[in-house]
């Protein structure tokens, strides 16, 4: 279910996706070298993700590998990186975070390295004096930093990446929530309300606008 949701989400972002349902198939496909990046779950049948990554690196396949795992521990992360993974993402995660990691991996692999890639997807987003730094995971107004939770940050980033565009609650849910989330889209209303209390009300602004029957948009003229 998660694999299918990931495939659908990445295809919606414009990626061409090939899905491997087990470790042996992943090695066979990865060994072709015909991919910009590999998203690799640790928990796979036949061969786990660590073994898949190790075999690909032993075959001198340098395709960037982003490993996904439900295990939350530094030892697992260190093991994944030691065998050749380029990045590591612990479940639960949102599509927004996953695609940001993928863009960074593909950018670096394309030949820029970390320095050359620094101004790409990690560019600070701005609307009036409201700003959000995806790389540092911080936001604020002017010189003042505003403390928000991880979920609030994800919702705000979703809106700030497309200022002026009306985003439905379902669209925000798909971008900012863990792909395995199956709850009601009304949860978005709760987090928009929480965000307004932090980024708008104390400053007398109205940057997040409700478009009744359609969703929300970030209004730069009132930010």
C-alpha positions as CSV (number, residue, x, y, z in Angstrom):
1,X,0.0,0.0,0.0
2,X,2.8,2.4,0.9
3,X,4.8,1.5,-2.2
4,X,1.7,2.2,-4.4
5,X,1.1,5.5,-2.6
6,X,4.7,6.5,-3.1
7,X,4.6,5.6,-6.8
8,X,1.4,7.6,-7.3
9,X,2.7,10.6,-5.4
10,X,6.0,10.7,-7.2
11,X,4.4,10.3,-10.6
12,X,2.1,13.2,-9.7
13,X,5.3,15.2,-9.1
14,X,6.5,14.4,-12.6
15,X,8.8,11.4,-11.9
16,X,8.8,8.2,-14.0
17,X,8.7,5.4,-11.4
18,X,9.5,1.7,-11.6
19,X,8.3,-0.4,-8.7
20,X,10.2,-3.4,-7.4
21,X,8.3,-5.5,-4.8
22,X,11.3,-7.5,-3.4
23,X,15.0,-7.2,-2.9
24,X,16.2,-9.5,-5.7
25,X,14.1,-7.6,-8.3
26,X,15.5,-4.3,-6.9
27,X,19.1,-5.5,-7.4
28,X,18.2,-6.6,-11.0
29,X,16.6,-3.3,-11.8
30,X,19.2,-1.2,-10.0
31,X,22.1,-3.0,-11.7
32,X,20.9,-1.5,-15.1
33,X,22.1,1.9,-13.9
34,X,19.2,3.5,-15.7
35,X,17.7,5.5,-12.8
36,X,18.3,9.0,-11.5
37,X,17.7,7.8,-7.9
38,X,16.6,4.7,-5.9
39,X,14.1,4.9,-3.0
40,X,14.9,1.8,-1.0
41,X,12.8,0.4,1.9
42,X,14.9,-1.5,4.4
43,X,12.1,-4.1,5.1
44,X,11.9,-6.0,1.8
45,X,11.3,-9.7,1.1
46,X,14.0,-12.0,-0.3
47,X,16.8,-9.4,0.4
48,X,16.5,-6.5,2.9
49,X,17.3,-2.9,1.8
50,X,20.8,-3.1,3.4
51,X,21.7,-6.2,1.3
52,X,20.3,-4.6,-1.8
53,X,22.3,-1.4,-1.4
54,X,25.4,-3.4,-0.6
55,X,25.1,-5.6,-3.7
56,X,24.5,-2.5,-5.9
57,X,27.6,-0.8,-4.6
58,X,29.6,-4.0,-5.0
59,X,28.6,-3.9,-8.7
60,X,29.9,-0.3,-8.9
61,X,26.4,1.1,-9.3
62,X,26.6,4.7,-8.2
63,X,22.9,5.7,-8.4
64,X,21.9,7.8,-5.4
65,X,20.1,5.7,-2.8
66,X,17.5,7.1,-0.3
67,X,16.8,4.5,2.3
68,X,13.4,4.3,4.1
69,X,13.0,2.5,7.4
70,X,10.6,2.2,10.3
71,X,13.5,1.7,12.6
72,X,14.5,4.7,14.5
73,X,18.0,4.4,15.7
74,X,21.4,5.8,15.0
75,X,23.0,2.4,14.6
76,X,20.6,1.5,11.7
77,X,21.2,4.9,10.1
78,X,25.0,4.5,10.4
79,X,24.8,1.0,8.9
80,X,22.9,2.2,5.9
81,X,25.3,5.0,5.2
82,X,28.3,2.8,5.8
83,X,27.2,0.3,3.1
84,X,26.7,3.1,0.6
85,X,23.3,4.7,1.0
86,X,23.4,8.5,0.3
87,X,20.5,9.5,2.5
88,X,18.1,8.1,5.1
89,X,14.5,8.8,5.9
90,X,12.6,7.3,8.9
91,X,8.9,6.6,8.7
92,X,6.5,8.3,9.1
93,X,7.4,10.9,6.5
94,X,5.4,13.1,4.1
95,X,5.6,13.3,0.3
96,X,6.8,16.8,0.7
97,X,9.9,15.8,2.7
98,X,10.6,12.8,0.5
99,X,10.6,14.8,-2.7
100,X,12.8,17.4,-1.1
101,X,15.4,14.7,-0.2
102,X,15.1,13.2,-3.7
103,X,15.7,16.6,-5.4
104,X,18.8,17.2,-3.3
105,X,20.2,13.7,-4.1
106,X,19.6,14.1,-7.8
107,X,21.0,17.6,-7.8
108,X,24.2,16.4,-6.1
109,X,24.5,13.4,-8.4
110,X,24.1,15.6,-11.5
111,X,27.5,17.0,-10.8
112,X,27.0,20.1,-8.6
113,X,28.0,18.7,-5.2
114,X,26.7,20.2,-2.0
115,X,28.0,23.7,-2.7
116,X,26.6,24.1,-6.1
117,X,23.3,22.7,-5.1
118,X,22.8,24.9,-2.1
119,X,20.6,27.5,-3.9
120,X,18.2,25.1,-5.5
121,X,15.3,23.5,-3.6
122,X,16.8,24.8,-0.3
123,X,16.2,28.5,-1.3
124,X,14.5,30.5,1.5
125,X,10.8,31.0,0.6
126,X,9.4,34.5,1.2
127,X,6.0,36.3,1.2
128,X,6.2,39.8,2.5
129,X,8.2,39.6,5.6
130,X,7.2,36.0,6.2
131,X,10.0,33.6,5.4
132,X,10.6,29.8,5.5
133,X,13.9,28.1,5.2
134,X,13.4,24.4,4.1
135,X,17.0,23.5,4.6
136,X,17.2,24.7,8.2
137,X,13.5,23.9,8.9
138,X,12.9,27.3,10.4
139,X,10.5,30.1,9.7
140,X,9.7,33.6,10.9
141,X,8.8,37.2,10.2
142,X,11.5,39.8,9.5
143,X,14.3,39.2,12.0
144,X,12.0,37.3,14.4
145,X,12.0,33.5,14.3
146,X,8.6,31.8,14.9
147,X,8.6,28.4,16.6
148,X,6.3,25.9,14.8
149,X,5.9,22.1,15.1
150,X,7.1,19.8,12.3
151,X,3.5,19.3,11.0
152,X,2.8,23.1,11.1
153,X,6.0,23.7,9.2
154,X,5.0,21.1,6.5
155,X,1.7,22.8,5.9
156,X,3.2,26.3,5.7
157,X,5.9,25.0,3.3
158,X,3.2,23.5,1.1
159,X,1.4,26.9,0.9
160,X,4.5,29.0,0.5
161,X,5.8,26.9,-2.4
162,X,2.7,27.9,-4.4
163,X,1.7,31.4,-3.3
164,X,-1.6,32.6,-4.7
165,X,-2.7,29.2,-5.7
166,X,-5.7,27.7,-4.0
167,X,-4.8,24.3,-2.5
168,X,-7.6,21.9,-1.4
169,X,-7.4,20.2,2.0
170,X,-6.8,16.9,0.1
171,X,-3.9,18.4,-1.8
172,X,-2.3,19.8,1.4
173,X,-2.9,16.4,3.2
174,X,-1.2,14.6,0.3
175,X,1.8,16.8,0.5
176,X,2.3,17.5,4.2
177,X,1.2,14.3,5.9
178,X,2.7,10.8,6.1
179,X,1.8,8.9,3.0
180,X,0.2,6.1,5.2
181,X,-2.2,8.6,6.9
182,X,-5.8,7.5,6.3
183,X,-7.6,10.0,8.5
184,X,-10.0,12.8,7.5
185,X,-8.8,15.8,5.5
186,X,-10.4,18.0,8.1
187,X,-7.2,17.7,10.1
188,X,-5.8,20.3,7.8
189,X,-8.3,22.9,9.2
190,X,-6.8,22.3,12.7
191,X,-3.2,23.0,11.6
192,X,-4.2,26.0,9.5
193,X,-5.8,27.4,12.6
194,X,-2.7,26.7,14.7
195,X,-0.5,28.3,12.1
196,X,-2.6,31.5,11.9
197,X,-2.3,31.9,15.7
198,X,1.5,31.9,15.3
199,X,2.3,33.6,11.9
200,X,-0.7,35.9,11.5
201,X,-2.6,37.0,14.6
202,X,0.3,38.3,16.6
203,X,1.4,40.5,13.6
204,X,-2.0,41.7,12.5
205,X,-1.7,40.0,9.2
206,X,-3.9,37.6,7.1
207,X,-1.5,35.6,5.0
208,X,-3.4,32.3,4.9
209,X,-6.8,32.9,3.3
210,X,-9.7,30.4,3.3
211,X,-11.4,30.1,-0.1
212,X,-14.7,28.6,0.9
213,X,-15.5,25.3,-0.8
214,X,-12.1,25.1,-2.3
215,X,-9.3,25.3,0.3
216,X,-6.6,27.7,1.3
217,X,-4.1,30.0,-0.4
218,X,-1.2,32.1,0.7
219,X,-1.9,35.7,0.0
220,X,1.4,37.5,-0.6
221,X,-0.3,41.0,-0.6
222,X,-1.4,40.5,3.0
223,X,1.6,38.6,4.3
